[in-house]
């Protein structure tokens, strides 16, 4: 039922198609381009559509742009999904704990959340990566660190309303332990609005990763779209395609995530409205 | 008569509203015997539901004592409180609100059995079927979600859930108020049968004198946080002494006829 409605909305379909293509690119990269995408594949600064072995040309060092694009999709999607999963996990646990425990615990956790929210997220990521050093794991943690506060606030608000419901009182009456009430009765019912945030977080995470790579703080052993744009910057006037092509990929990825996320939220909202 | 099952003394709860404090429950005292039904009746906002929630410690009292068996309910903490709660259960007005919307009937009934270790793991599905049978439901209902059964069935499941731990007192907070009249009569009959079989006491919180008359042995009328009148159900309904009692009886149109039929 839900899937049928999901496939009826044109936004959702286009979003899912884009995401599907990116996912396929990411999965196929090691088979289609088994060579290290950072290795030199041809003459430098070959323009697109000149040589069909290198359809989108090469960069300043003669590296294959298509291979970079495919391998970059892996990094972008992996970082986006992992960072979003981490921030939603941390955020919903913190938010549930704060809302459910109330009082002093709530105060402390929410002041910590405030502290994280007052620091610009990108600055926080930048600081962490430049201190610990760039690697994929650190980039994921750095992005999650700046984006868990949204899920935390929403989870807390949901929990505050849910904990006054009769089914929570009923669970207390039958003698359920508070920790079990929080995890089994409250959290699953507080989660849907938090999950609705996930598309926004994934999109933001992809952009943050690209920005970090652009500044040279991405994982140096991986191709990333942000890194490719940054590479192309030096020859922006003579070979603009080197920045434009990964830029388009980035825009499409973010757009695809947004549209698909929007479609999922809408179709589940329609379902609730009907129920 | 043996020692009372429940003795409530000077129970008090104050709430803050708009900066002003007011007593929702103000020095309420009553006692209940085993196997007895006491109806707590009063207009909305009289504090009767708060009394029920205070007994179950869903809300913390400001003053007073509640002696239940040998324990002082208001002093218990943590595990001791959870273990006394197996003997003291509650059925809420709207079962849909009182059930986790994601749960199935089986899970709702499994929870009290599992949490309190009442029944060994291997026997639980049998125990669930037995519980359903005791409240007059088919055990085939166990796999249904709470949205897939009727309102009357839901309230029976709520009663089965309360029965799971073998309680000696069940607080019924407006438990039949949301049901249509025929279903209400069925549920009241079920409650009376269960009481006869197991000597369970009910604290029947209601504003519906018709339902009260058919189930309660005694009645306590509340207004503005106080108990204004207490006595045998028939006597109080026939001849209410307090202003609130008179108003409640006067506002229940079908009662005079019902009384004539009885006498």
HADDOCK unambig.tbl for C-alpha pairs under 7 A between the chains (distance, minus, plus):
assign (segid A and resid 165 and name CA) (segid B and resid 97 and name CA) 6.87 0.50 0.50
assign (segid A and resid 166 and name CA) (segid B and resid 97 and name CA) 5.61 0.50 0.50
assign (segid A and resid 166 and name CA) (segid B and resid 98 and name CA) 4.46 0.50 0.50
assign (segid A and resid 167 and name CA) (segid B and resid 97 and name CA) 6.06 0.50 0.50
assign (segid A and resid 167 and name CA) (segid B and resid 98 and name CA) 3.86 0.50 0.50
assign (segid A and resid 167 and name CA) (segid B and resid 99 and name CA) 4.84 0.50 0.50
assign (segid A and resid 167 and name CA) (segid B and resid 100 and name CA) 5.58 0.50 0.50
assign (segid A and resid 169 and name CA) (segid B and resid 58 and name CA) 6.56 0.50 0.50
assign (segid A and resid 170 and name CA) (segid B and resid 98 and name CA) 6.08 0.50 0.50
assign (segid A and resid 173 and name CA) (segid B and resid 56 and name CA) 6.84 0.50 0.50
assign (segid A and resid 173 and name CA) (segid B and resid 85 and name CA) 6.29 0.50 0.50
assign (segid A and resid 173 and name CA) (segid B and resid 89 and name CA) 6.23 0.50 0.50
assign (segid A and resid 173 and name CA) (segid B and resid 90 and name CA) 6.88 0.50 0.50
assign (segid A and resid 174 and name CA) (segid B and resid 85 and name CA) 6.60 0.50 0.50
assign (segid A and resid 174 and name CA) (segid B and resid 86 and name CA) 6.47 0.50 0.50
assign (segid A and resid 174 and name CA) (segid B and resid 89 and name CA) 7.00 0.50 0.50
assign (segid A and resid 174 and name CA) (segid B and resid 112 and name CA) 5.38 0.50 0.50
assign (segid A and resid 175 and name CA) (segid B and resid 82 and name CA) 4.68 0.50 0.50
assign (segid A and resid 175 and name CA) (segid B and resid 85 and name CA) 6.20 0.50 0.50
assign (segid A and resid 175 and name CA) (segid B and resid 86 and name CA) 6.94 0.50 0.50
assign (segid A and resid 175 and name CA) (segid B and resid 115 and name CA) 6.75 0.50 0.50
assign (segid A and resid 175 and name CA) (segid B and resid 116 and name CA) 7.00 0.50 0.50
assign (segid A and resid 176 and name CA) (segid B and resid 115 and name CA) 5.90 0.50 0.50
assign (segid A and resid 185 and name CA) (segid B and resid 100 and name CA) 6.49 0.50 0.50
